[in-house]
Amino acid sequence: NGEAFLRRYRLPDRTDASAIAAYGAERPEALRGTIFIAAPGARSILRLRPDATDRKQIATTERLQDDSFARITAMVSGPDGSIYVTNERVLLRLAPR
């Protein structure tokens, strides 16, 4: 119907977001609709899982930590189901199991 809506999600304290990716691949089904937010200051990626009954609401947040996640500059969900992340030196591929 052409209506737009705005939802706000408050990031955890001391989280500086530098990139975002929405998981759009069909498999694995458990990741579908997940939003990934790079938080390079905390050397982490936040995984936001939507509520199963109301996909506009965030049900849970998980912090994935690794020193490789420092200074993330871009992040994208690939057609193969992987999340591709870059920082100033490397391209990382995060593949679902």
DSSP file with accessible surface (Angstrom, degrees, kcal/mol):
  #  RESIDUE AA STRUCTURE BP1 BP2  ACC     N-H-->O    O-->H-N    N-H-->O    O-->H-N    TCO  KAPPA ALPHA  PHI   PSI    X-CA   Y-CA   Z-CA
    1    1 A N              0   0  172      0, 0.0     0, 0.0     0, 0.0     0, 0.0   0.000 360.0 360.0 360.0   1.1    0.0    0.0    0.0
    2    2 A G        +     0   0   81      1,-0.3     2,-0.2     0, 0.0     0, 0.0   0.492 360.0 144.1  82.9   2.0    3.0    2.3   -0.1
    3    3 A E        -     0   0  155      1,-0.0     2,-0.3     0, 0.0    -1,-0.3  -0.552  36.2-150.3 -77.4 139.8    3.1    3.1    3.6
    4    4 A A        -     0   0  101     -2,-0.2     2,-0.3     2,-0.0    -1,-0.0  -0.754  10.9-166.9-104.6 153.6    6.4    3.6    5.2
    5    5 A F        -     0   0  133     -2,-0.3     2,-0.5     2,-0.0     0, 0.0  -0.970  11.1-145.7-138.6 155.9    7.2    2.9    8.8
    6    6 A L        -     0   0  132     -2,-0.3     2,-0.4     2,-0.0    -2,-0.0  -0.988  13.8-175.7-124.1 123.8   10.1    3.6   11.1
    7    7 A R        -     0   0  126     -2,-0.5     2,-0.4     2,-0.0    -2,-0.0  -0.956  12.3-150.3-115.8 141.9   11.3    1.3   13.9
    8    8 A R        -     0   0  219     -2,-0.4     2,-0.4     2,-0.0    -2,-0.0  -0.902  10.3-172.0-114.3 140.3   14.0    2.2   16.3
    9    9 A Y        -     0   0   84     -2,-0.4     2,-0.6    48,-0.1    -2,-0.0  -0.998  19.6-138.7-128.2 125.0   16.4   -0.1   18.0
   10   10 A R        -     0   0  214     -2,-0.4     3,-0.1     1,-0.0    -2,-0.0  -0.757  20.2-133.9 -86.5 121.6   18.7    1.3   20.7
   11   11 A L        -     0   0   51     -2,-0.6     4,-0.1     1,-0.1     3,-0.1  -0.384  33.8 -89.8 -69.4 152.1   22.2   -0.2   20.4
   12   12 A P    >   -     0   0   45      0, 0.0     3,-1.0     0, 0.0    -1,-0.1  -0.214  59.6 -79.4 -58.2 153.0   23.9   -1.4   23.6
   13   13 A D  T 3  S+     0   0  120      1,-0.2     3,-0.1    -3,-0.1    -3,-0.0  -0.181 116.5  19.2 -53.1 146.3   25.9    1.2   25.5
   14   14 A R  T 3  S+     0   0  231      1,-0.2     2,-0.6    -3,-0.1    -1,-0.2   0.792  90.0 137.1  60.1  32.4   29.4    1.9   24.2
   15   15 A T    <   -     0   0   23     -3,-1.0     2,-0.6    -4,-0.1    -1,-0.2  -0.947  35.2-168.2-110.5 119.2   28.5    0.4   20.8
   16   16 A D        -     0   0   80     -2,-0.6    25,-0.5    -3,-0.1     2,-0.4  -0.933  14.0-148.7-106.7 112.3   29.7    2.4   17.8
   17   17 A A        +     0   0   59     -2,-0.6    22,-0.2    22,-0.2     3,-0.1  -0.666  27.8 163.7 -85.7 134.9   28.1    1.1   14.6
   18   18 A S        +     0   0   54     20,-1.8     2,-0.3     1,-0.4    -1,-0.1   0.540  65.2  10.1-122.5 -16.9   30.1    1.3   11.3
   19   19 A A  E     -A   38   0A  17     19,-0.7    19,-2.5    55,-0.1    -1,-0.4  -0.986  57.0-158.5-159.7 158.9   28.2   -1.1    9.0
   20   20 A I  E     -A   37   0A 108     55,-0.3     2,-0.3    -2,-0.3    55,-0.3  -0.992   6.4-177.8-143.9 146.7   25.0   -3.1    8.8
   21   21 A A  E     -A   36   0A   8     15,-2.4    15,-3.4    -2,-0.3     2,-0.5  -0.986  15.9-147.1-145.1 137.9   23.8   -6.2    6.8
   22   22 A A  E     -A   35   0A  68     -2,-0.3     2,-0.6    13,-0.2    13,-0.2  -0.902  24.4-125.4-103.9 132.4   20.4   -8.0    6.6
   23   23 A Y        +     0   0    5     11,-3.3    10,-2.1    -2,-0.5    11,-0.2  -0.669  38.7 163.2 -81.6 117.2   20.5  -11.7    6.1
   24   24 A G        +     0   0   56     -2,-0.6    -1,-0.2     8,-0.2     8,-0.1   0.446  30.7 115.0-115.3  -2.9   18.4  -12.5    3.1
   25   25 A A        -     0   0   18     53,-0.1     8,-0.1     1,-0.1    55,-0.1  -0.303  65.1-131.0 -69.0 155.3   19.4  -16.0    2.1
   26   26 A E  S    S+     0   0  124      1,-0.1     6,-0.2     6,-0.1    -1,-0.1   0.799  75.0  90.7 -75.2 -32.4   16.9  -18.9    2.3
   27   27 A R  S    S+     0   0  174      1,-0.2    -1,-0.1     2,-0.1     2,-0.1  -0.957  77.7  29.8-124.5 143.1   19.3  -21.2    4.2
   28   28 A P  S >> S-     0   0   40      0, 0.0     3,-1.7     0, 0.0     4,-0.6   0.589  76.6-156.1 -72.8 146.3   19.8  -21.7    7.0
   29   29 A E  G >4 S+     0   0  122      1,-0.3     3,-1.0     2,-0.2    -2,-0.1   0.815  87.5  67.8 -58.8 -32.9   16.3  -20.8    7.9
   30   30 A A  G 34 S+     0   0   85      1,-0.3    -1,-0.3     3,-0.0    -3,-0.1   0.755 102.3  47.1 -63.0 -22.0   17.3  -19.8   11.4
   31   31 A L  G X4 S+     0   0   25     -3,-1.7     3,-2.5    -5,-0.1    -1,-0.3   0.623  80.8 121.1 -93.5 -13.6   19.3  -16.9   10.1
   32   32 A R  T << S+     0   0   83     -3,-1.0    -8,-0.2    -4,-0.6     3,-0.1  -0.245  83.4  12.1 -57.1 129.3   16.7  -15.5    7.7
   33   33 A G  T 3  S+     0   0   29    -10,-2.1    -1,-0.3     1,-0.3    -9,-0.1   0.366  91.5 143.7  86.2  -5.9   15.8  -11.9    8.7
   34   34 A T    <   -     0   0    1     -3,-2.5   -11,-3.3   -11,-0.2     2,-0.5  -0.394  40.5-145.3 -67.3 142.6   18.8  -11.6   11.0
   35   35 A I  E     -AB  22  48A  52     13,-2.3    13,-3.3   -13,-0.2     2,-0.5  -0.939   8.4-158.8-111.2 131.3   20.4   -8.2   11.1
   36   36 A F  E     -AB  21  47A  15    -15,-3.4   -15,-2.4    -2,-0.5     2,-0.4  -0.940   6.9-171.1-111.3 130.9   24.2   -7.9   11.6
   37   37 A I  E     -AB  20  46A  15      9,-2.2     9,-3.2    -2,-0.5     2,-0.4  -0.988  19.4-133.4-124.6 124.1   25.7   -4.6   12.9
   38   38 A A  E     -AB  19  45A   0    -19,-2.5   -20,-1.8    -2,-0.4   -19,-0.7  -0.613  20.4-178.0 -76.6 130.5   29.4   -4.0   13.0
   39   39 A A  E > > + B   0  44A   0      5,-2.9     5,-1.8    -2,-0.4     3,-1.0  -0.736   6.2 173.8-126.0  77.2   30.6   -2.6   16.3
   40   40 A P  G > 5S+     0   0   15      0, 0.0     3,-1.5     0, 0.0    -1,-0.1   0.819  72.1  62.1 -63.2 -31.8   34.4   -2.2   15.6
   41   41 A G  G 3 5S+     0   0   53    -25,-0.5    29,-0.1     1,-0.3   -26,-0.1   0.856 111.7  39.7 -61.8 -31.7   35.2   -0.3   18.9
   42   42 A A  G < 5S-     0   0   29     -3,-1.0    -1,-0.3   -26,-0.2     3,-0.1   0.321 112.2-122.9 -95.4   4.6   34.1   -3.4   20.8
   43   43 A R  T < 5S+     0   0  119     -3,-1.5    23,-2.0     1,-0.2     2,-0.3   0.928  74.9 107.7  51.9  49.5   35.7   -5.7   18.2
   44   44 A S  E   < -BC  39  65A   0     -5,-1.8    -5,-2.9    25,-0.4     2,-0.4  -0.948  65.2-134.7-149.1 166.7   32.4   -7.4   17.6
   45   45 A I  E     -BC  38  64A   0     19,-2.4    19,-3.1    -2,-0.3     2,-0.4  -0.998  26.1-138.4-122.7 128.3   29.4   -7.9   15.4
   46   46 A L  E     -BC  37  63A   1     -9,-3.2    -9,-2.2    -2,-0.4     2,-0.6  -0.750  10.1-154.7 -86.5 135.1   25.9   -7.7   16.9
   47   47 A R  E     -BC  36  62A  37     15,-3.3    15,-2.2    -2,-0.4     2,-0.6  -0.950   8.8-165.4-110.5 113.9   23.4  -10.3   15.7
   48   48 A L  E     -BC  35  61A   4    -13,-3.3   -13,-2.3    -2,-0.6    13,-0.2  -0.896   3.7-159.1-103.1 120.7   19.9   -9.1   16.1
   49   49 A R  E     - C   0  60A  84     11,-2.7    10,-3.0    -2,-0.6    11,-1.4  -0.872  15.2-129.3-102.5 128.6   17.2  -11.8   15.8
   50   50 A P  E     - C   0  58A  22      0, 0.0     8,-0.3     0, 0.0     2,-0.2  -0.344  30.9 -97.5 -72.4 153.9   13.7  -10.8   14.9
   51   51 A D        -     0   0   51      6,-2.9     6,-0.2     3,-0.7     5,-0.0  -0.487  27.4-134.0 -67.6 136.8   10.7  -12.0   17.0
   52   52 A A  S    S+     0   0   88      1,-0.2     3,-0.3    -2,-0.2    -1,-0.1   0.821 104.3  38.7 -65.5 -30.2    9.1  -15.1   15.3
   53   53 A T  S    S+     0   0  132      1,-0.3     2,-0.3     2,-0.0    -1,-0.2   0.746 129.4  28.2 -94.0 -25.1    5.6  -13.7   15.8
   54   54 A D    >   -     0   0   63      3,-0.1     3,-2.5     1,-0.1    -3,-0.7  -0.794  65.9-171.0-136.5  91.8    6.3  -10.0   15.1
   55   55 A R  T 3  S+     0   0  130     -2,-0.3    -1,-0.1     1,-0.3    -3,-0.1   0.591  82.8  68.4 -64.2  -9.1    9.3   -9.7   12.7
   56   56 A K  T 3  S+     0   0  109     -6,-0.1     2,-0.3     2,-0.1    -1,-0.3   0.550  92.8  72.9 -84.4  -8.4    9.3   -5.9   13.2
   57   57 A Q  S <  S-     0   0   83     -3,-2.5    -6,-2.9    -6,-0.2     2,-0.5  -0.833  83.1-125.1-107.7 146.2   10.5   -6.5   16.8
   58   58 A I  E     -C   50   0A  51     -2,-0.3     3,-0.1    -8,-0.3    -2,-0.1  -0.789  24.1-177.9 -89.2 123.6   14.0   -7.6   17.9
   59   59 A A  E     +     0   0A  54    -10,-3.0     2,-0.3    -2,-0.5    -1,-0.2   0.885  63.6   4.0 -87.9 -45.6   13.7  -10.7   20.1
   60   60 A T  E     -C   49   0A  63    -11,-1.4   -11,-2.7     2,-0.0     2,-0.4  -0.970  55.0-150.2-142.7 157.1   17.4  -11.3   21.0
   61   61 A T  E     -C   48   0A  63     -2,-0.3     2,-0.4   -13,-0.2   -13,-0.2  -0.994  13.8-173.4-127.8 133.7   20.8   -9.8   20.6
   62   62 A E  E     -C   47   0A  70    -15,-2.2   -15,-3.3    -2,-0.4     2,-0.6  -0.979  16.2-141.7-126.9 140.0   24.0  -11.7   20.5
   63   63 A R  E     -C   46   0A  87     -2,-0.4     2,-0.6   -17,-0.2   -17,-0.2  -0.910  10.1-161.6-106.0 118.0   27.6  -10.3   20.4
   64   64 A L  E     -C   45   0A  52    -19,-3.1   -19,-2.4    -2,-0.6     2,-0.4  -0.882  17.2-161.6 -95.9 122.1   30.0  -12.1   18.1
   65   65 A Q  E     +C   44   0A 135     -2,-0.6     2,-0.3   -21,-0.2   -21,-0.2  -0.883  26.0 138.4-116.7 140.5   33.6  -11.2   19.2
   66   66 A D    >   -     0   0   77    -23,-2.0     3,-2.1    -2,-0.4     4,-0.1  -0.883  53.8-122.1-168.5 141.9   36.9  -11.5   17.3
   67   67 A D  G >  S+     0   0  123      1,-0.3     3,-1.5    -2,-0.3   -23,-0.1   0.769 110.0  69.4 -61.8 -23.3   39.9   -9.2   17.0
   68   68 A S  G 3  S+     0   0   48      1,-0.3    -1,-0.3   -25,-0.1    22,-0.1   0.678  86.0  69.2 -66.0 -17.3   39.3   -9.3   13.2
   69   69 A F  G X  S+     0   0   15     -3,-2.1     3,-0.8   -26,-0.3   -25,-0.4   0.404  72.2 116.6 -85.5   3.8   36.2   -7.3   13.7
   70   70 A A  T <  S+     0   0   17     -3,-1.5   -29,-0.1     1,-0.2    -3,-0.0  -0.499  82.8   5.3 -71.4 138.5   38.1   -4.2   14.6
   71   71 A R  T 3  S-     0   0  162      1,-0.2    17,-0.4    -2,-0.2    -1,-0.2   0.842  80.4-175.3  59.4  41.2   37.7   -1.2   12.3
   72   72 A I    <   +     0   0    4     -3,-0.8    15,-0.3    15,-0.2    -1,-0.2  -0.498  10.2 179.0 -65.9 132.3   35.0   -2.8   10.0
   73   73 A T        +     0   0   89     13,-2.7     2,-0.3     1,-0.3    14,-0.2   0.641  61.8  11.3-109.8 -23.5   34.3   -0.5    7.1
   74   74 A A  E     -D   86   0B  49     12,-1.3    12,-2.4   -55,-0.1    -1,-0.3  -0.993  54.7-175.8-155.3 153.1   31.7   -2.5    5.2
   75   75 A M  E     +D   85   0B  18     -2,-0.3     2,-0.3   -55,-0.3   -55,-0.3  -0.981   8.2 173.6-152.4 137.9   29.5   -5.6    5.5
   76   76 A V  E     -D   84   0B  87      8,-2.3     8,-3.0    -2,-0.3     2,-0.6  -0.995  31.8-123.4-147.3 149.0   27.1   -7.3    3.1
   77   77 A S  E     -D   83   0B  30     -2,-0.3     6,-0.2     6,-0.2   -55,-0.1  -0.846  35.6-146.0 -91.5 121.6   25.0  -10.5    2.9
   78   78 A G    >   -     0   0    8      4,-3.3     3,-1.8    -2,-0.6   -54,-0.2  -0.455  22.3-112.7 -88.2 162.6   26.1  -12.5   -0.1
   79   79 A P  T 3  S+     0   0  141      0, 0.0    -1,-0.1     0, 0.0    -2,-0.0   0.708 115.3  63.5 -66.6 -16.2   23.8  -14.7   -2.4
   80   80 A D  T 3  S-     0   0   82      2,-0.1     3,-0.1   -55,-0.1    -3,-0.0   0.423 121.5-104.5 -86.9   0.7   25.7  -17.7   -1.1
   81   81 A G  S <  S+     0   0    2     -3,-1.8     2,-0.2     1,-0.3   -56,-0.1   0.406  82.3 124.9  92.2  -3.3   24.5  -17.1    2.5
   82   82 A S        -     0   0    1     13,-0.1    -4,-3.3    -5,-0.0     2,-0.5  -0.548  58.5-132.8 -86.2 155.4   27.8  -15.8    3.7
   83   83 A I  E     -DE  77  94B   7     11,-2.8    11,-3.2    -6,-0.2     2,-0.5  -0.948  20.7-152.5-104.7 124.4   28.3  -12.4    5.4
   84   84 A Y  E     -DE  76  93B  63     -8,-3.0    -8,-2.3    -2,-0.5     2,-0.4  -0.872  15.1-176.2-102.6 130.6   31.3  -10.6    3.8
   85   85 A V  E     -DE  75  92B   0      7,-2.5     7,-3.8    -2,-0.5     2,-0.4  -0.976   5.1-166.8-128.4 136.6   33.1   -8.1    6.1
   86   86 A T  E     +DE  74  91B  41    -12,-2.4   -13,-2.7    -2,-0.4   -12,-1.3  -0.949   8.4 175.2-123.1 146.4   36.0   -5.8    5.3
   87   87 A N        -     0   0   31      3,-2.0   -15,-0.2    -2,-0.4   -16,-0.1  -0.627  58.8 -72.9-124.9-165.2   38.3   -3.8    7.4
   88   88 A E  S    S+     0   0  109    -17,-0.4     3,-0.1    -2,-0.2   -17,-0.1   0.672 128.0  23.4 -69.9 -10.2   41.3   -1.7    6.3
   89   89 A R  S    S+     0   0  211      1,-0.2     2,-0.3     0, 0.0    -1,-0.2   0.683 117.7  31.2-124.5 -29.2   43.4   -4.8    5.6
   90   90 A V        -     0   0   71    -22,-0.1    -3,-2.0     2,-0.0     2,-0.5  -0.919  55.1-133.3-137.9 160.5   41.3   -7.9    4.9
   91   91 A L  E     -E   86   0B 114     -2,-0.3     2,-0.4    -5,-0.2    -5,-0.2  -0.971  29.8-162.5-109.9 125.0   38.1   -9.3    3.5
   92   92 A L  E     -E   85   0B  40     -7,-3.8    -7,-2.5    -2,-0.5     2,-0.5  -0.873   9.0-153.2-110.1 144.5   36.5  -11.8    5.8
   93   93 A R  E     -E   84   0B 146     -2,-0.4     2,-0.7    -9,-0.2    -9,-0.2  -0.969   5.4-164.8-117.3 117.7   33.8  -14.4    4.8
   94   94 A L  E     -E   83   0B  55    -11,-3.2   -11,-2.8    -2,-0.5    -2,-0.0  -0.905  14.6-169.6-102.2 110.3   31.5  -15.5    7.6
   95   95 A A        -     0   0   51     -2,-0.7   -13,-0.1   -13,-0.2   -14,-0.1  -0.841  21.2-118.4-105.5 137.9   29.7  -18.7    6.5
   96   96 A P              0   0   47      0, 0.0   -14,-0.0     0, 0.0    -1,-0.0  -0.368 360.0 360.0 -68.4 151.7   26.8  -20.3    8.2
   97   97 A R              0   0  283     -2,-0.0     0, 0.0   -69,-0.0     0, 0.0  -0.564 360.0 360.0 -88.5 360.0   27.3  -23.9    9.5
